[in-house]
Amino acid sequence: MTTPFVCVLIAFLLIWLARIPVLVALGKQDGVDNKHPHRQLARLAQLDGFAARAVGAHRGLAEGFAPFAAGVVIAEIAGADPRRASVLAIAFVVCEIVYVLAYLADVDYLRAFVWLIGFLATIGLYALAAAA
């Protein structure tokens, strides 16, 4: 498996690791409702503080995953430079890790900055494919 594909796997796993603080926050507030999880998810918008940030971090990772994964696949199919694709994929994963930590720690400027770098890394994968 190539480095960019390993990064896709890591990014996917990060989405679910970021779910752990959400479950912890829910458990502290009104418990995890395993019988009606979708009803509980609908109430997530009412959370505040750490719980709201945990939900935001989880959702942010989920939103960025599909374009990144597609960019990796498209770059691979197009025969883009594997070294550059690897650098961009690793940069994206590092940004995602810092993004979650900054989100949970409520460091908004860092969170926004690493989100932008991750977004640019994703765009870079598409650019590599277009240039191949």
Residue pairs with C-beta under 8 A, 6 or more apart in sequence:
1 9
2 76
2 82
2 85
2 86
3 82
3 85
3 86
3 89
3 90
4 72
4 75
4 76
4 82
4 85
4 86
4 88
4 89
4 125
5 72
5 76
7 72
7 86
7 89
7 90
7 92
7 93
8 68
8 69
8 72
8 89
10 93
11 61
11 64
11 65
11 68
11 69
11 92
11 93
11 96
12 65
12 69
14 61
14 93
14 96
14 97
14 100
15 58
15 61
15 62
15 65
18 54
18 57
18 58
18 61
18 100
19 58
21 50
21 54
21 57
21 58
21 104
22 44
22 51
22 54
22 55
22 58
23 32
24 54
25 47
25 50
25 51
25 54
25 55
26 32
26 40
26 51
28 51
29 47
29 51
32 40
33 39
33 40
44 55
47 55
50 104
53 103
53 104
53 106
54 103
54 104
56 103
57 99
57 100
57 103
57 104
60 99
60 103
60 115
61 96
61 99
61 100
64 96
64 115
64 118
64 119
64 122
67 122
68 89
68 92
68 118
68 121
68 122
68 125
71 122
71 123
71 125
71 126
71 129
72 85
72 89
72 125
74 125
74 126
74 129
75 85
75 125
75 126
75 128
75 129
75 132
76 85
77 129
78 128
78 129
78 130
78 132
79 132
80 125
80 128
80 129
80 131
80 132
81 128
81 132
84 124
84 128
85 125
85 128
88 121
88 122
88 124
88 125
88 128
89 121
89 125
91 117
91 118
91 121
92 118
92 121
92 122
95 114
95 115
95 117
95 118
95 121
96 118
98 110
98 114
99 111
99 114
99 115
99 118
102 108
102 110
102 111
102 114
103 111
